[in-house]
Amino acid sequence: MRKRFRTNKQSDSIFPIAIDELEQLLQDNFPNNPDLVFSKYHHHGKKIAVFYISYMVEIDKVENYLLEPLLSMEMDWTTQTLLNEIPVSSGKTTVYLDDVLNGILLGKVFVYIEQEKEIIEYILSNKEKRSLEKAETESLVLGPKVAFTESLITNLNIIRWRIRSTDLVLEEIKVGKKIPREVRLIYMKSVANETDVNTMRQRLLDLDVDDIEDSVVLSQYIEDSSSNLFPQLDSTELPDRFTYSITKGKVGLLVENSPSGIVAPATLFSFLESTEDLYMKWQAGSFLRLVRFLAMFFSIIVTPGYVAVITYHYEVMPMQLLLSVGESRASVPFPPLLEALLIEFMIELLREAGARLPTKVGQTMGIVGGIVIGQAAVQAGITSNILIIVVAMSALASFTSPSYLLGTTIRLIRFPLIFLSGILGFIGLIFGICLLIIHLLRLTSLGTPYLAPLYPLSLQDFNKVFYRLPFNMDNKRAKFNRPKDIVRYSAKEAKRKRDIDE
């Protein structure tokens, strides 16, 4: 009778068991699996079984460090003898069937002496991983260029090297029923807010899913409002941005087989921050943050505003500009609403095509396609050259966001605003923006208001979001993150000027 995975571990103990019965049990649970190696050996009248999946273990280590000492052993085989004599430090025992079946899938090697009450497992897994590379979606000019990889061990190693502190906690949690996946809850014990840590831990433990494909997918399961358009948990592939957030009191997540980490709580403004701001002088960093904020606002309203002006509100335009717009639209057969939606849709097609094509081809497609199609559309009288300029500037502004998720959200918001502006003019545009603001005011991330520190108003935290201060003046962590320890260092000591003879 075939045995299945069960959740009651007390009923999973199958030992002691005969070697032949154990082999049949494994064949029943792994049918049609030719890569399952099950070897039997005899020694001093005892039978022993060694089994594993061939492509998931390092065969050289199995033969040199496990089989060779095992077969050359002079003393009788016992569980304790093997643990003491075989030179593999990862050996430990278990009595549960679930541990055996799941361990095989994780690349472990099992050794069982017939009729013993325990089975030994060794971690000799062969994990394929790519080398450290530059970040693709979050490119930097200054600062570390290394990005996370799909190997959780590699990612944890990077985190440990960047935060060499005993205060760092790397809590392990298993998520997924059919395909368990390791998730690490990461935070600074003396800094992170306990409510945020407990909330994140509870949401992970309460997940009732078969599998988690990636950290971005996990964030959609555990965010405060899963039906919301805006991202509520920050996702990053940059270890420096991840560790910077952890040291400021936030909570992080790393997922096995995922090349990005999750940071929470996140606000709307944290998606517009970049660690590159820290590597510049504070004046330049503040200027770049201001540029991103203005670009986000500009990207949202410029195309809807153009549609509203051309459709209903000619009077707000200077006469010379009005004449230029009238001349460019003289041969366009479509109303401004349809014209704007058509060009915005064309821009999205070019962007998506450029992202899906190979890198060199995609860059060529984006540049050449935009120029050729835009010029051809103007000459054919399908659209005006003014609208081409407006849509292009709007698209460029949306690309200034360091977060790919927020940039996509901004581009998506433009479409309903364009529609409202084409139907109701400025009244529709203002109505849409008001609905958007009300929606953002109701959002939270791990209980933190999404518009903090703007709402609720906290002027002392403005330097953490809208601009930067010199490092010797930035001695406190953001209040809206609710850290245990809000003071980073003594401001009085930081301002003291010391000469070499002091």
N, C-alpha and C positions, 0 to 999 in steps of 0.2 A: 504494500500500500504506500503510495507516494506521500511523503511528509511535506507540509507547507510551512511558510514563515508564520510564526505566531508571536503574539505580543506578550503573553504570559511567560516570563522567563523561567519560573519555577517548574513549568512543565516541559521545558526545552532540554533538560539534562537527559542525554541519551547514553551516557557512559556509566559503567563499562559496556563495551560492545565488541563483537567479533570484527576482525579486519574486513572479511568478505561482506558482512552486513553494512559496514561503514561505506565500502566502495559502492554497493548498490544504492545506498541512501543518497550519496553524492550524484550518482548517475541519474537518479529520479529527479533531483532538484536542478540539475544542469543537463537536461536532455540534449542530444545532438551537439555536444560541445567537445570536439576532438582536441582542443587545446588544454583540457583538464588533464594534467599529469598525475597519475596515481601509481606510485612505485611501492613494492613490497620487498622487505628484506628479512633475513633470518639470522639470529645471533644467540648462541647459548640456549637454544630451545625456545626462544621468544620470537614473535613476529612483530614487525614494526612497519608502519605505513607513512610515507612522505607524499604529500599532495599539494598542488598549486596550479595556477593557470600560467602556462609557459611564457606568454608574451608580456605578462605583468610583473615578472620578477627578473632579477639580475642572475642569469644562469651561472655565470662564473662564481659569484658569491655563494650560490646554493651548493655548487660542487666543491669549492675549495674550503669554505668556512663551515659548512653544515654536513654534507655527505661524507667527505673524506675523514673528518674527526669521528663521525658517527660509526662508520664501517671499520675504522681502525681501533676502536675502543676495546680494551681488554676486559674491563669489568662488566658486570651484568647491566643490561639496560633497565633503568628505572626513570621515572619522570624527573626526580631530583638529581639523578646522576647526569642526565642530559643537560639540565639547566646549569649545572656546575662545570661540566667539562667542555661543552661546545662553545667556541669563542665568538659568540654572537650576543651582544649585550641586551638586545631587544626582546629576548625570550621571556615569555610569561605563559601562565596556564589559564584555561577556561573550561567550563563544563556545559556551556550553553550552545545549542544548535544554531541560534541566530548569530552568535559571535563567529562561529565557524563559517557559515554561509556568507555573511557580510564581509568577513575577513578575506575570504578567497577573492571576492570582487574588488577588494582594496589592494591586492597584490601581496598578501601575506602567505608564508609557507607554514604548513601545519605538519607536525610530527606526532604520531599516536602509537603507543605501545599497547598491544592487544590486552584487553581486560583491565587496563588502568582506569582509574576514576577521573582522570583529567587528561586534556590534550594540550600540547605545547604549540604556541604560535610564535613565529619570527617575522619581523618586518624586514624583508629583503626586496621591497617593491622597486620596479624600474619605472620611474616617472618621466615621461617625455615632457620637455619644456623648452620654450624658446629663450634665447638670450635677451638680456636687457637692451631695450631700444629706446629711441626718442618717442615722445608723445605725438600722436597723430591729430587728435581733435583739439588739444589744448597746447598749442605751440607757444614757446617762450623765446624771447631774445636774450634776456638775462636770467641767471639762476640755473639750478640743476635741470638737465634735460631728460634724465632717466624717467621711465614710466613703469607702471605696474605691469606684471605679466599674468598669464593664466595660472601660474603655480602659486598656491597659497603659501607654501613654505618660503619661496623666494620673496614674496610680498611681506611676510612677517619679518624676514631677515632685514629687509630694507627699513621697515618701521623701527626695529630694534636698534639698527645702526644710527638712525636719526634721533631717536629718543632713548638715550642710554640712562634710564632711570628705573629704580625699583618701584616707583610709583605708577608705572605703566601697567595696566591690566589688559590681558589678552584672553578673554573668557570664551571658551569653546561651547557652541550650541549646535546640535544636529537639527536640520530642517529637511522635511520630505519623508513621506511614508514609504513609497515604493523605491525611490532612488534617494537615499539619505545624502545630504550634502553638508559639509562642514562650514559653519559660519562663525567668525570671530567677532565678538563684541569688544571694542577697544576704547579705553578711556583712561584718564588720569584720576587715580583714586582720590587724591586730595583736592582736586579742582572741579571735576565734573559734578553736575547737579544729580543727586541721588534719585530724584523723581524721574528725570530723563532716562537715567540708566535702567531703573526698574521698569519704566514704561516700554522702553525698547526691548528689554529682555522678555517681558510678558507677551508682547506682540509676536516675537519670534517663537516662543514656546506654544502660543495658542494657534499657530498656523497649522491648518489641516489640509495640506496639499501633497500631491504625489511627488512633485519635483520642482526645483527652482533652477531655471536655466541660467540666470545671470543676476548680478547685483541690481541692475536697473529694473529687472522684473520683480525682484524681492522688494524694492522700494515701493512699487505700486501696490503690493499686498499690505504693507505695514504703515503707509502714510495715513494722515488723519482723515482725508476725504479722497477715496479712490475714484470718484466720478468727476473730480476737478480737473480743469485743463492745465493749470499751472503746476510745475514740479514742486513738491513740498519737501523733498529730501535731496540734498546736493550730491551729485555724482561726479567723481573726478578720477582721472587716470594718472594724476601727478602726486607722487608720494610727499613732496614738500608742501603742497596745499593741504593734503590729508593730515599730516603731522602738525602743521601750523594750526589747523582747526582743533585738533585734539588738545594741544597745549593751551588753547584759549577757553577750554571748558566744554567743548562739544563732544558728542559721542560718535564713534565711527564703526563701520561694519566692513569686513572683508569676506568675500564669498569664494569658496573653492571653485576653480576653473573660470574665474571672472577677472578681467584685466582692469577693473575699476573699483573704487571704494565708495562707500556711502557715508555722508556726514550729516548729522542732525543735532539740534534743530537748525533749520535753514529759513532765511527770510528772503523776500524778493530782492533785496539789495545785495545779499551775499552771492547771488548768481552773477552779479555784475562786478564782483571783486576778482582780482588776480594777484597771485603771489608776486608777480613781476612788479607790482606797485611798491613792494617792500624793498626790492633791490635797487630802486631808483632813489634819488633825493626826494624828500618829502614834498617839495613843491611840484616836481614832475609827476609823482604818484597821485597827488591830489588832482592835478589837471587832467590826467588820463581817466580817473574815476568820474570826474565831472563830464568829460566827453562821452563816456559810455551812458551815463544817465540821460543826457540830452539826446543822444543817438536813439535810445530806446523810445523816448517820448516822440521824437521826430519820426521814427519809423512807423509808429502807430497812427499818427494823425495826418501825415503829409498827403498821402494819396486820398483818404476820405475827405480831407479839407479841400483838395483840388476839385474833386467831384462836386462837393457842395457849392463851391464858388462858381464853377462853370455852369452848373445847372440852375442855381437860384440867386446867387449873390454876386453879380457882376460889379456892383457898386463898390465893393471893398478893394478892387484892383486898380492900380494906377492906370491912367489912360494909355500911356505908351505900351505897357505890358498887356493891356486889354486888346489893343490893336494887333499886337504880335500873336496873341492867343487866337484871336478871331481869324487871322490869316492862316495859321497852321491848322485850324479846324474847319476851314471853308469846304474842303473836299471830303471830310470824314462823314460817312453815312450813318454812323452809329451814335446813339446818345452817350453822354459822358459816363454814365453808370456801366453800360455794357462795354464800352471801350476800355475803361479802367479794369474791370473784371477780366477781360480778355488778355490784356497785357500782364496783369499780375499772374494769371494762370500760365502764361507763356514763360515768365521768369521762374515760376516754380518747376515747370517742366525742365528748363535748362539746368536748374540747380540739382534736381533729382537725377537727371541724366549724367551730369558731371560727377555726382557722388557714386553712382553705380558703375561707371566705366572705369577701366584702368587709369592710374594716376595721370600719366602723360596724355593719354587720349582725353580724359575728363577735363583737364585744364584747357586743352585746345578747344574742346567742344564748348566749354563755358564762354571763353573769350570770343572765338570766331562765330559761334552760334548767336551770341548776344548782339554782336556788331552787324552780322549779315541779316539776321531776321529783323532786327530793329530798323535798319536802314531800308530794307525791302518793304516793311510794313508802312513806313512813312511815305515812301515813293508810290506805293500802291493806293494810298489814300485810306488805309484801314485805320490808322491812328495818327495822332499829331506828334510832332517832335517834342513838344512841351511835356506831354504825358510820358514819353519815353524817358526824359530826363528825370521827372518826378519819381517814377517807379524805380529807376535805377538807383537814385539817391536813397530811396526808402529801403531797397534791398541791401545796399551797402551798409546802411545804419543798423540793420538787423544783424549783420554779420560781426559787428563789434562786440557782441556779447561773448564773454569767455565760456559761457555754458551753452552747449549745443541744444539742450532741452529747452532753455528759455528762449533762445533765438527762434526755434521752431514754433514755440507758443506765440511769440510776437507776430510772426508772419501769418499765423492762422487767425489771430484776432483781427487783422486788417480786413478780411473779407466781410464779416458782418457789419463792421463800421462803414465800409464802402457802400454796402447795400443800404444802410440806414441813411447815410449822407445823400445818396442818389434819390431816395424816396422823400425825405423830410428836410434836406439841407442841413444848415447848422443846428437846427433843433434836433434832428436825428443824431448828428454827431455828438452833441452834448449829452443827449439821452443815453447813447451807447457808452460814453466815457463814464457817466454817473453810475450806470449799472456795473461797469467794470470795477470802479472804485469800491462800490458797496460790496461786490463779490470778494475783492481782496481784503476788505476790512473784516470779513467773516472767516477768513482762512486762518489756520494755525498749523504749526509744525511742531509736533511733540508738545502741544499746548502753548507754544510761543507764538504771539501774534505775527502774522506774515508781513506786516508793514512796520514792525519794530525797527528802529526807535522812533519812526515818524508817528506811529500810532501803536500803543499809547506813547505820547510825546516824552522823550528823554533826551534833553539837549546835551547832557554830558557824554552820551554815546554817539553823537554825530561824527566825532572824529574817527570812530571805528567804521563808519559807513560812507559818508559823503566826502570826507577829505582825510588827510593824514597829518599827524603831528610828528615832529622830530622824535627819535627813539628815547631821548633823555627826558621827554615830557609825556610819553605814552606809557605810564607806569601802572595802569589799571586795565583789567579785562572788561569786556562789554557787559554791562549790567543786565541787558535783556537776555543773555545766556544763562543767567542765574547761577554763576559758578560759586562753589564753596569758598574759594579764596579769590577775592576780586583784585587784590593788590599783587602785582608782579614783582615789584622791587621798590626800594625807598626812593622817592622822588628827590628828597633832600640830598642823599648821597650821590645820586646820578648827576646832579647839577654842580657838584663840587669840582673845581678844576685843580688837578694835581700835577705838579711838576716832578721831574725825575729825582730831585733832591729832597722831596718830602717823605 
